[in-house]
């Protein structure tokens, strides 16, 4: 974005304002604040800024609860200048609003997913978006893995460049994968092995240590022949987990103890057991204290750490300590610490360690696909420097 002249030009910016809203109020504005650097830079350079985003999954129909008015109000308070919001994102009203916009002014379009052609990447919709601006800036890393009209399609009709947030995401995640300072440690959690197969396969040749926790840890324990009781199991991938352990046993670290419960409830009876001694009628809910300490020790010796996925059912306070312990270990380390989006980002925020991380990704699915080594359509469509 800084490589082009934007003064006195209408700049169409794809942001990711897919924020959580409860009772008409935004409960976490991280994605809005993450976009401020890009917006403020463009305004300082004398651009007229036109913002477009999705919110939720309205599936091509207008959903009153998913309008972007509350987002526009929050942005207005953050940038300290008016944000004009219109109730459409294409058509005559949008063209009129965009063409009358002056340098230093901000216009927010309505939820792009109200348009049926958005998720189909319809060329006519992409062209309609392109008519509104003279330059396209993609700053929505969280949507960069989607080939939609507002991310990939519009880039075919306007000079298209990366926003500052998107560039930062690519820089941190890219340097971790391509040229990390070593030792390089990856910590993966989450529910199922199948969701992370691509990530595991892509990371194993690159990392010095791969730590596996969360729900998918029990599939690896099962692969070792352990009783896992009622714990989450990805039965289809037990064989694969066994192969990965056999081929990369020196690199892969799995739980040595776990917190088990007699029911999937916050107030269930719980206790700590060794990983090979889970009772048949109990289920694993979190990594145990010995595993937490082992991970902390690995992190203390690392120079680069990438973390994606919680270590347990962190939404329940009784089973959040493993995830919190990993967040604490990263916060106290001297390593470059990169936290994948989604649940990991939420966990770090919840534990109060966000400010201590080198980089927290704003994209859950996008950061996962990037770690898998997949090309992101919203990035591929941009001009090469």
Secondary structure, 3 states (H helix, E strand, C coil): CCCCCCCCCEEEEECCCCCCEECCEECCCHHHHHCHHHHHHHHHCCCEEEEECCCCCCCCCCCHHHCCHHHHHHHHHHHCCCEEECCCCCCHHHHHHHHCCCCCCEEECCCHHHCCCCCCCCHHHHHHHHCCCCEEEECCHHHCCCCCHHHHHHHHCCEEEECHHHHHHHHHHHHHHHCCCCCEEEEECCCCHHHHHHHHHHHHCCCCEEEECCCCHHHHHHHCCCCCCCCCCCHHHHHHHHHHHHHHCCCEEECCEEEEECCCCCCCCEEEEECCCCCCCCEEEEECHHHHHHHHHHHHCCCEEEEECCCCCCCCHHHCHHHHHHHHHHHHCCCEEEECCCHHHHHHHHHCCHHHCCEECCCHHHHHHHHCCCCCHHHHCCCCC
